[in-house]
Amino acid sequence: MNSRRSWLIFGIGVFAYLIAVMQRTSIGVAGVAATERFHSTASVLSTLAVVQLIVYAAMQIPVGVLIDRVGSRWLMAVGTALMIVGQVTVAFAPTIGVAILGRILVGAGDATVFTSLMRLINSWFRGRLVPQLSQWIGNIGQLGQVLSAIPFAIILHQSGWTTAFLSAASLSVIALVGIVAAISDRPVGSSEGPRPATWGESIRQLRVSLARPGTQLGFWSHFVTQSSGTVFSLMWGLPFMVFALGIDPAEASGLLIVAVVAGLISGPILGVLTARHPLRRSNLVLGIVAMMGVVWAVVLLWPGTPPLWLLIVLLIAIGIGGPGSLIGFDFARTSNPLRSLGSANGIVNVGGFLASFVMMFLIGLALDGQNAARVAAGGASDLYALDAFRWAFAIQYVIVGIGVGFLVRARRRTRRLLSEDEGIEVAPLWVLLSDAWKRRGRGAAG
């Protein structure tokens, strides 16, 4: 545990995840090029990303069960191979239908990597280091978005669609070699215990994990924090910046890096806070959601075109949401035994992607609907008008609002269970702050 071998596995696993994120986000950077290549409407174009996320989300629980049943190594290897095949398919796709098939394969492969890696670090590391490593996995992995925003985008604009996607696939080949050559599921002599002997036992283990309030709290935490940034970076951010705000496509791709940098800076801080204040993790999640909601409100209500500085503030806010979503996995870690952690992590990871593909698809429908109404009224077609994006992006408040309601409910049940089982009472945050203020006042008076 926590050995040199542990760090080698961590490094190779994070590289594989970084490349998986690049494959996932490449279609967002290629959104404008896809519009020109396939001549599609907004809702059909959104299918490229939505179907990918549906497959990703739908596979999380089966992947979690498989991790507990057969281990992480071969799941990561098979998933990376699927991403190679998927990106090659997209590279040569003559129609939107073939491209969608390729993205389905990418989504299926991508679904195996992150959850498997999260399971690996719990097998190879112990102590307060684990929640911090979870943040580093997310943060380093998001550098894959930088690879898609800069080198992938440059190749796309200079050498074309096919060359760009083949180049992306070649990086997954390197990741696949590393996984097969160096990763193993657990240390020799591990005390984790035997894996489930039958599929029936695996399903029972999944049901127990799903019933735990802590797992549900992790699901809803992931749901409300990750979705906004995923929707923006994976699908609608680039069309919004290029067509609605009038930003050059290359500059818009570069601006997406702001969200990545924000995650890199905030992630380690959130990791430390999560490790030091485990009873206040949900307050961190709700604080991040409130911050994103306020910034989005300012952007959507801004009279005229929002200025560049405000767009940067938005990118910072949704960038913090990425590492904020990883707090959900810490809820799963502390609420489930190690033998069923793969299933619990799979359940949590569904949350953000479920919210993301629902938002993504509804935003596409909203843009198409407003454009159709505009044309029917005798106006010119303007699919990506700024006012259309204002109404479309407002859909986030409905989806996230529903998630916050369920989060608060799951938190109440988790705290009640903590009180009954361990005698730990978690006072509301305002009571904690009030007591701290009073103690500070008495200390100053003394």
N, C-alpha and C positions, 0 to 999 in steps of 0.2 A: 504494500500500500504506500502511496505517495513516493514511489521509488523512481529511479531514472527510467526504468521501463514504463512506468505509469506516464511519465511526461512524454516519452516517445509516442505512445499510443494516443495521448491527448493531441500532440502536434499533428500527427497524420490524420486523425479524425477531424480536427478542426479544418485542416486543408481540404479534406473531402467535402465538408459542409460548406466552406467558402465557395468552392466550385459549384456546389449544388445551388447555392443562392444566386450565383451568376447565371446559371441556366434558367432558374425561376424568373429572374427579373429581366432577362434579355428581351422578352417579348414586350415589356413596357417601354424600353428604349426604342424598340423597333416598331412602336405603334404607328407613327407617321408613315414609315416605309411600308408597313402592312396595308395601310389604307390605300396607298398608291398601287401596291402590287396586286391586291385582291379586289379593289374597287367595291368595298363593303360599307354597309351602314354602321352606325355606332354600336347598335345592339348586336349585330352579327360579329363585328370586330371584337367586342367585349367577350364573345364566346371563346376566343383564343385563350384568354386568361381565366375566365370563369370556369370553363370545363376543367382546366388544369387544377384550379383550386378545389373544385368539387371532388375530383379524383383524389387529390392530396388529403382533403378533410375526411372523405369516406374511408380512406385506407388507414387512418391513424389508429383506430381501435384494433382492427385486425393486425396491424404491424406491432402494436403494443403487446398483444397476446402472443404473437410469434416471437418477439424478443424474449419474453419470459419462458417460452417453450423451447426455442432452438438457438437463441443467442443473437448478438448484434452483428458479428463479423460477416456472416454470409448474407444477411439482409442488406447491409451496407454495400456489399459487393454486387449483389443482384440489382439493387436500386441504381447504383452508379452505371451499370451496364445498360439498364433501361433508358437512362438519360442520354447516353451516347446514341442509342438507336433513335430516340425521339428527336434529338437535335439534328441528326443527319436527315431524318424524314422531313423536318421543317425546312432544312436547307434546300431540298430539291422539290418542295411542294409546288405543284402547278396551280392548285386551287385552294380556297380557304378550307374546304373539307379535309384535304390531306394534311394541311397545316394543323388543323384541330386534332387530328389523329396523332400527329407528332407531339403536340403539347399534352395530350392525354398520357403518352408514355413518359414524358418529362415529369408530369405531376406524380405518376405512379412511382417513378424512381426516386424523386425528391422526397416522397412521403417516408421513405425508410431511413434517411440519413440522420436527421436531427434527433429524433426520438431514440434511435440506436445509440447515438453519441452521448446523449444525456444519461442513458442507462450505463454506458461504459464508465463514465466518470464516477458514478456511485459504486461501481465495482472496484475501481482502481485507486480511489481517493477517499479519505475520511476527514471528519472534523469541520471546522468553520471554513476551510478552504473550498468546500463543495459549492455553496451558494455563490461564492465569488467566481469559481471556475464556470459555473452556469452562465454568469454574466459575460465572461470572457468568450465563451463559445458563441453566444449571440452576437457580441460586438465584433469579434474577428470574422465571424461568418458574414456579417453585413458588409465587409470589405468586398465581398463578391458583387455587391451592387455597384461598387466603384469600378470593378472590372467591366461590368456591363455598361456603365455610364460613360467610361472614357475609352479604353482600348477597343472594346466591342463596338461602341458607337463609331469610333474612327474608322475601323475596318468596314463597318456597314456603309458608311457614307462614301468611302474611297474605293472599296473593292466590291461592294454589292452584297446582296442578301445571302447568296449561297456561301461565299467565302467566309462571311462573318459567322454564320451558324456552324460551319464545319470547323472553324478555329475554336469556337466554344466547345464543341464536342471533343476536340483533341485534348483539352485540359482534363476532361473527365477520364480519359484513358490513363493519364498520369495518376490521378486519384485512385483509380481502380487497382493499378499495380501496387500502390502503397498499402491499400487496405488488405489485399490478399497476402502480401509479403510480411506485414509487420503486426497487424492487429490480432489480438486474441480476446476472448470474452471476459476472462477473470484471471486473477493471479493463481498460481499453483498453491494448493492448500487453502483455497478460499473457504470461509465459513458461511457462505450464502445459503447453503443447503441445496437439496436436489431441485431440479426443474419439475414442473407439473408432468406427471407420468402419462396423462391422457388428455385429449382435447376437452372432455367433459370437465376435468379438474381445472383446466385453463379457463373455461367459460365461467365456472363457479367463482374462480379467483377474480375474474373481470367484474362479475356482478357485485362482489363484496367491495371492490375498489370503487365502483360507480356509486354505491350506496353511501360511501363515507362523505360527510359534509365537507371535509377538507379537500377532497378531490373535486367536489362540485364548486367550492370556492376558487380553486385553481382554474377550473374551466371558465368561469365567468370573469375572473381577473384577466385571463388571456383574451377573452372575447372583447372586452371593452377597451383594452389598451393597444392591441396590435393592429386592429382592423383599419383604422384611419390611415396609418402610414403605408400599409400593404396596398390599399386601394389606390393611393396617390402614386406610389413608386412603381407598382406593377402594371397599372393600366391608364388611369385618367390624369395623372399629374402632368405628363408630357404634352398631351393635347391641350390641357388647360393653359399651360404656360406658353405654348407655341401659338395656338390659335386665338385664345381668349385674351391673353396678356401681351401678345405680340413679341415674345422673346425668341431670339434665334434658336433653332433646334440644337445646335452644338452647345450653346450657352445653357439652355434648359437642361440638357443631359448633365452638364457639369454641376448645375445647381442641386441636383438630386444628391450629390455628395455631401451637401450641408447636413442632410438628415443623418447620413452615416457618421459623420464627424460628431454630431450631437450625441448619437448613441454611444460612440467610443468614449466620449468624455463622461457622460452620465452613467453608463453601465457599471464601471467599477465603484462609483459612489453608491449606487443603488445596491450593489452586491455587499458592500460593507454595512450599509444601513440595515439590509435584510438580515445579515448575520448577527448584528449587535442588538437589533430590536425586533425579534421574531413575532412578538405580540402586536406589533404595529404595522405589519406588512400590508394589511388591507387599507390602512390610511394612506400609505404611499401610493397604492393603486388608485384610490379615489382622488387623491390630490393630482395625479398625472392626468386622469380623465377630465377633471375640472379645468386644468390648465389648457388642455387641447380644445375643450369646448369653448372657452373664452376667446382663444386666438382665432379659431374658425369663425366665431361670430363676428369678430372685428373684420376679418377678410371678406366675409359674405355681405356684410352691411356697409362696407366702405363705399362712399359715393364715388362713382367713376371707377377707373382702373386702379386696383391696389398697387401701391408703390413697391419697388424692389425690396426695400428694407422690411416691409411687412411680410412679403413672401418668404424672406429668409427667416423671420421670426416663426412663421408657420412651419417651415421645414425643420427648424430646431425643435419645436413643440412635438410634432409627430415623430421626429427622430428619437426623442426621449421615450415615446410610447413603446418603441421596440424593446429596449431592455426592461421597461416596466412590465411588459407581458411575461418576461421570464420569472417574475416573482410567482406567477401561477404554478410553475414547476416546483418551487420551494414549498408551496402548500402541499403538493402531492408527495414530495419527499418526506415531509415530517408527519404525514397522515397515513402512510402506507408502509408495510414491511418491504424489505429489499426484493424479496422473491416475486412481488407483484408490482414493482415500480414501473416496469415497462408498460403494463396495461394502464396504470394510473397516468403516466406521462402521455400516452396516446390519447386518453380521454381529454386531458388538459389541452393538448395541441390542436384538437378539433375546434376549440372555441374561437380563436382569432380568425381561423380560415373560414369557418362557417359564417361568421359575421362579414368577412371580407367578400366572399363571392356573392352573398345576398346584396350587399351594398353595391358591388361592382355592376351586377346585372341591373339592379333598379336604377342606378345612375344612367346606364346606357338607355334603358327604356324611357327615362325622363327626358333625356336629350333628344331622342327620336320623336317622342310625343310632342314636345314643344316645337321642334322644327316642322313637323307635319301640320300643326295648328297654324304656324306662321305662314307656311306656303298656302294652306287652304284659305287663309284670310287675304291672300293676294300679295303677300310679302315675298322677299327673296329668300332662298334657302340659305340658312346659316346654322349648320349643325352644332358648331362649337362656339356659339355666341356667349359672351360673358354673363349676361343675365340668365341664360339657360343653365350655365354651370352653377350660378348662385342657388337656384331652386333645386338642381340635381344634387349638389353636395349637401344641401340641408337634410337630405334623407338620412345622413349619418346620425342626426340627433334622435331620430325615432329608434333606430336599431341599437345604438349605444345606450339610450335611455332605458330600453327594455332590459338590456344586459345589467345595468347598474341596479335595477330593481331586484333581479335574481341574485346578484352578488351580495347585496345587503341581507337578503333572506338567508343565503348560505352562510354568511359570516355570523349571523345570529345563532344559527344551529351549531356551527363549529365552536363558538364561544360557550354555548350551553353545555356541549359535550366536554369541553375542556374543564369547565367548572365541576361537572358531575364526576368525571374520571380522575382528575388530578388536583381538584380543589383550587384551581387558578382562576381568579376573577379578573376579567379585563375591563377596566373602567372606560367609559367613553373618553375620547381624546380631549374634549373640552374640560372634563374633570381633571385629567392628568395635567393639562396646561395650567389650570387654575391652581392646583396644589403646588405646582412648581413655582408659580408666581408668588404664592403666599410664602413659601419657604425662602424664596429669594428676598422677599420683603422683610421677613423676620431676621434673615442673616444680615441684611444691610442695617437694620435697626440695632442689632447687637454690636 
